[in-house]
Amino acid sequence: MDNALMGRINSKIDSIIAGSPYPEDAFHAINTLEWVLKLAPDADTALQIAALGHDIERGMEERCIHAAHYETFDEYKQAHALNCAEILVEILEKLGVDQHITDDVARLVAHHETGGNEREEILKNADVISFFHVSLPLYYDRRGPEITRKRCVWGYKKLPENLKHYITDIDFIDEDLRTLVMNSIGA
């Protein structure tokens, strides 16, 4: 893919995510890509696009789904992943991206909450690490300690053992948040 098209894709994704009511979402998108590249320095174009756009629905109020409409958090997260994949397909097709890459991005994003194959696992793990790395402080301020504790437990369990050290290595500025995270994950 040429640099000009990749630039248009990044710009479109960035502009949509900038509309999210959650200020951390723009940082989370970029940080997820950074973690993908740390976990897989040779990450291909589809994986990089998926990292940037995996939560794109949050910037589209009219298309965003909400956890309250689902019986379990896992059901919500699965619906969220599928919705984001669908939105990205529409965007990539409008931009004229090769169908093979578009389909690959959709598959990756549709599995970004659960993982699966090696590349889906990379995206899932980068997403989880980025949540702890850049999203958690604002999530904590917004949702409070009890919901944050549950979210930490849920996310941490998704990581393989060899990557869990990334969470315990994060230097949280807020000592109460650090204590909550470490107690939640049993560190």
Secondary structure, 3 states (H helix, E strand, C coil): CCHHHHHHHHHHHHHHHCCCCCCHHHHHHHHHHHHHHHHCCCCCHHHHHHHHHCCHHHHCCCCCCCHHHCCCHHHHHHHHHHHHHHHHHHHHHHCCCCHHHHHHHHHHHHCCCCCCCHHHHHHHHHHHHHHHHHHHHHHHHHHCHHHHHHHHHHHHHHCCHHHCHHHHCCCCCCHHHHHHHHHHHCC
